[in-house]
Amino acid sequence: MIIRICEIKDALKICEIYNYYVENTSITFEEVPVDIATMIERIENYTKLYPWYVCELDGEVIGYAYATKWKERAAYKNSAEVTVYVKHDQGGKGYGKALYCELIDSLKTKGCHAILGGIALPNEASVGLHEYFGFTKVAHFSEIGFKLGRWVDVGYWQKINN
């Protein structure tokens, strides 16, 4: 396993990983698969502030993690929201942990004080991952999204990154 900085050439594999979740789960609230041009734009925009990492196994990208601004207002400049996705058939093997370890460590060097993770519920794997890294639940929004014919709750977990 190799964790490395994302490159534009990774956009196709990232789309494949992400679009599985778009089409088959309520983990993401996007409902239309993301095309490569849109993913490239996201990578270029998000990496202006924070790194975006990929996990490679035998030369194939099988996961990715990144951070984005929490909010636009200036006082939020030291807060970020983190996200991780692993290829749907590769979960539970430590790839998400390896990606988050690299991402969270890098956020410390960028002066990021508060880190948030939004989780569509229920999602035991994601809750477990965040709590493994010391995140605690700070919010719960009931029936905030509607996807795949059902209402979905979202919880937020937070970590002070010191």
C-alpha beads as a LAMMPS data file, in Angstrom:
LAMMPS data file: protein, C-alpha beads

162 atoms
161 bonds

1 atom types
1 bond types

-500.0 500.0 xlo xhi
-500.0 500.0 ylo yhi
-500.0 500.0 zlo zhi

Masses

1 110.0

Atoms # bond

1 1 1 0.000 0.000 0.000
2 1 1 1.229 3.477 -0.901
3 1 1 -0.340 6.733 0.305
4 1 1 0.603 9.635 -1.931
5 1 1 -0.525 13.066 -3.055
6 1 1 -3.307 12.922 -5.626
7 1 1 -2.498 13.764 -9.223
8 1 1 -4.878 14.801 -11.979
9 1 1 -4.297 11.428 -13.662
10 1 1 -6.084 9.826 -10.676
11 1 1 -9.405 11.509 -11.511
12 1 1 -10.804 8.570 -13.504
13 1 1 -10.213 6.047 -10.698
14 1 1 -11.541 8.514 -8.130
15 1 1 -14.708 8.911 -10.214
16 1 1 -15.129 5.145 -10.375
17 1 1 -14.770 4.819 -6.597
18 1 1 -17.020 7.771 -5.812
19 1 1 -19.716 7.106 -8.395
20 1 1 -20.373 3.664 -6.937
21 1 1 -21.439 5.438 -3.738
22 1 1 -23.396 8.089 -5.673
23 1 1 -25.413 5.455 -7.525
24 1 1 -25.835 2.805 -4.836
25 1 1 -25.794 4.405 -1.385
26 1 1 -26.891 7.388 0.658
27 1 1 -23.335 7.918 1.939
28 1 1 -23.090 10.891 -0.417
29 1 1 -26.057 13.095 -1.177
30 1 1 -25.076 13.557 -4.801
31 1 1 -27.560 11.798 -7.042
32 1 1 -25.888 12.106 -10.448
33 1 1 -22.527 10.454 -11.180
34 1 1 -19.613 12.870 -11.359
35 1 1 -17.764 13.113 -14.664
36 1 1 -13.990 13.326 -14.978
37 1 1 -13.966 17.047 -15.827
38 1 1 -15.916 17.854 -12.667
39 1 1 -13.635 15.680 -10.557
40 1 1 -10.532 17.326 -12.024
41 1 1 -12.024 20.725 -11.172
42 1 1 -12.684 19.571 -7.585
43 1 1 -9.154 18.251 -7.189
44 1 1 -7.664 21.473 -8.536
45 1 1 -9.873 23.680 -6.347
46 1 1 -9.652 21.713 -3.098
47 1 1 -5.894 21.259 -3.275
48 1 1 -5.341 25.019 -3.337
49 1 1 -5.813 24.947 0.436
50 1 1 -5.442 21.357 1.640
51 1 1 -3.854 18.170 0.304
52 1 1 -5.762 15.369 -1.374
53 1 1 -4.338 11.872 -0.907
54 1 1 -4.835 8.587 -2.723
55 1 1 -4.153 5.051 -1.610
56 1 1 -2.559 2.764 -4.193
57 1 1 -2.442 -0.997 -4.037
58 1 1 -0.419 -2.766 -6.715
59 1 1 -0.461 0.407 -8.820
60 1 1 -4.247 0.892 -8.638
61 1 1 -5.947 3.742 -6.782
62 1 1 -8.343 2.124 -4.303
63 1 1 -9.182 5.068 -2.065
64 1 1 -8.794 8.765 -1.475
65 1 1 -9.164 11.367 1.252
66 1 1 -9.265 15.139 1.244
67 1 1 -10.177 18.196 3.267
68 1 1 -12.214 21.249 2.341
69 1 1 -13.045 24.546 3.977
70 1 1 -15.660 24.139 6.687
71 1 1 -17.325 27.471 5.897
72 1 1 -16.481 30.550 3.847
73 1 1 -16.380 33.122 6.663
74 1 1 -12.879 34.279 7.665
75 1 1 -13.120 33.148 11.285
76 1 1 -13.481 29.528 10.098
77 1 1 -10.071 29.633 8.383
78 1 1 -8.585 27.108 10.836
79 1 1 -11.392 24.555 10.430
80 1 1 -11.815 21.903 7.751
81 1 1 -14.173 19.101 6.804
82 1 1 -12.581 15.770 5.922
83 1 1 -13.793 12.992 3.675
84 1 1 -12.540 9.524 2.807
85 1 1 -13.741 6.991 0.241
86 1 1 -12.405 3.497 -0.334
87 1 1 -13.365 1.257 -3.244
88 1 1 -16.599 -0.450 -2.159
89 1 1 -15.108 -3.964 -2.082
90 1 1 -11.949 -2.921 -0.188
91 1 1 -13.446 -1.675 3.086
92 1 1 -12.284 -2.896 6.480
93 1 1 -8.670 -3.467 5.411
94 1 1 -7.109 -0.358 6.934
95 1 1 -6.931 1.755 3.778
96 1 1 -9.267 4.421 5.161
97 1 1 -7.226 4.597 8.364
98 1 1 -3.989 4.984 6.421
99 1 1 -5.492 7.776 4.323
100 1 1 -6.918 9.617 7.334
101 1 1 -3.663 9.265 9.262
102 1 1 -1.787 11.035 6.466
103 1 1 -4.496 13.651 5.962
104 1 1 -4.954 14.514 9.647
105 1 1 -1.199 14.787 10.191
106 1 1 -0.869 17.090 7.197
107 1 1 -3.696 19.313 8.461
108 1 1 -1.720 19.953 11.647
109 1 1 1.143 21.396 9.609
110 1 1 -1.324 23.659 7.779
111 1 1 -2.614 25.151 11.048
112 1 1 -5.961 23.398 10.916
113 1 1 -7.323 23.441 14.476
114 1 1 -10.796 21.902 14.147
115 1 1 -11.654 19.004 11.838
116 1 1 -15.193 17.893 11.082
117 1 1 -16.571 14.798 9.433
118 1 1 -20.143 14.581 8.176
119 1 1 -21.618 11.083 8.134
120 1 1 -24.887 9.917 6.555
121 1 1 -26.437 7.621 9.127
122 1 1 -26.464 4.789 9.823
123 1 1 -22.850 4.080 8.887
124 1 1 -21.021 2.090 11.552
125 1 1 -17.802 1.860 9.535
126 1 1 -17.475 5.629 9.134
127 1 1 -18.459 6.332 12.736
128 1 1 -15.855 3.801 13.888
129 1 1 -13.177 5.330 11.668
130 1 1 -13.784 8.842 12.946
131 1 1 -13.936 7.759 16.577
132 1 1 -10.710 5.774 16.121
133 1 1 -9.016 9.096 15.331
134 1 1 -10.532 10.848 18.345
135 1 1 -13.511 12.524 16.713
136 1 1 -16.595 12.924 18.916
137 1 1 -20.190 13.364 17.816
138 1 1 -21.265 17.002 18.056
139 1 1 -24.442 17.188 15.942
140 1 1 -27.261 15.086 14.576
141 1 1 -29.633 16.288 11.865
142 1 1 -32.735 14.113 11.465
143 1 1 -34.130 13.405 7.998
144 1 1 -31.982 16.130 6.440
145 1 1 -31.582 14.428 3.063
146 1 1 -33.776 12.279 0.837
147 1 1 -32.090 9.698 -1.351
148 1 1 -32.948 6.284 -2.772
149 1 1 -36.537 6.614 -1.594
150 1 1 -35.850 7.308 2.080
151 1 1 -35.019 10.087 4.509
152 1 1 -31.433 10.087 5.735
153 1 1 -29.995 11.499 8.975
154 1 1 -26.575 13.145 9.091
155 1 1 -24.275 13.347 12.084
156 1 1 -21.193 15.483 12.514
157 1 1 -18.071 14.371 14.342
158 1 1 -15.375 16.835 15.407
159 1 1 -11.723 16.606 16.427
160 1 1 -9.552 19.362 17.810
161 1 1 -6.306 18.758 15.934
162 1 1 -3.591 19.648 18.427

Bonds

1 1 1 2
2 1 2 3
3 1 3 4
4 1 4 5
5 1 5 6
6 1 6 7
7 1 7 8
8 1 8 9
9 1 9 10
10 1 10 11
11 1 11 12
12 1 12 13
13 1 13 14
14 1 14 15
15 1 15 16
16 1 16 17
17 1 17 18
18 1 18 19
19 1 19 20
20 1 20 21
21 1 21 22
22 1 22 23
23 1 23 24
24 1 24 25
25 1 25 26
26 1 26 27
27 1 27 28
28 1 28 29
29 1 29 30
30 1 30 31
31 1 31 32
32 1 32 33
33 1 33 34
34 1 34 35
35 1 35 36
36 1 36 37
37 1 37 38
38 1 38 39
39 1 39 40
40 1 40 41
41 1 41 42
42 1 42 43
43 1 43 44
44 1 44 45
45 1 45 46
46 1 46 47
47 1 47 48
48 1 48 49
49 1 49 50
50 1 50 51
51 1 51 52
52 1 52 53
53 1 53 54
54 1 54 55
55 1 55 56
56 1 56 57
57 1 57 58
58 1 58 59
59 1 59 60
60 1 60 61
61 1 61 62
62 1 62 63
63 1 63 64
64 1 64 65
65 1 65 66
66 1 66 67
67 1 67 68
68 1 68 69
69 1 69 70
70 1 70 71
71 1 71 72
72 1 72 73
73 1 73 74
74 1 74 75
75 1 75 76
76 1 76 77
77 1 77 78
78 1 78 79
79 1 79 80
80 1 80 81
81 1 81 82
82 1 82 83
83 1 83 84
84 1 84 85
85 1 85 86
86 1 86 87
87 1 87 88
88 1 88 89
89 1 89 90
90 1 90 91
91 1 91 92
92 1 92 93
93 1 93 94
94 1 94 95
95 1 95 96
96 1 96 97
97 1 97 98
98 1 98 99
99 1 99 100
100 1 100 101
101 1 101 102
102 1 102 103
103 1 103 104
104 1 104 105
105 1 105 106
106 1 106 107
107 1 107 108
108 1 108 109
109 1 109 110
110 1 110 111
111 1 111 112
112 1 112 113
113 1 113 114
114 1 114 115
115 1 115 116
116 1 116 117
117 1 117 118
118 1 118 119
119 1 119 120
120 1 120 121
121 1 121 122
122 1 122 123
123 1 123 124
124 1 124 125
125 1 125 126
126 1 126 127
127 1 127 128
128 1 128 129
129 1 129 130
130 1 130 131
131 1 131 132
132 1 132 133
133 1 133 134
134 1 134 135
135 1 135 136
136 1 136 137
137 1 137 138
138 1 138 139
139 1 139 140
140 1 140 141
141 1 141 142
142 1 142 143
143 1 143 144
144 1 144 145
145 1 145 146
146 1 146 147
147 1 147 148
148 1 148 149
149 1 149 150
150 1 150 151
151 1 151 152
152 1 152 153
153 1 153 154
154 1 154 155
155 1 155 156
156 1 156 157
157 1 157 158
158 1 158 159
159 1 159 160
160 1 160 161
161 1 161 162
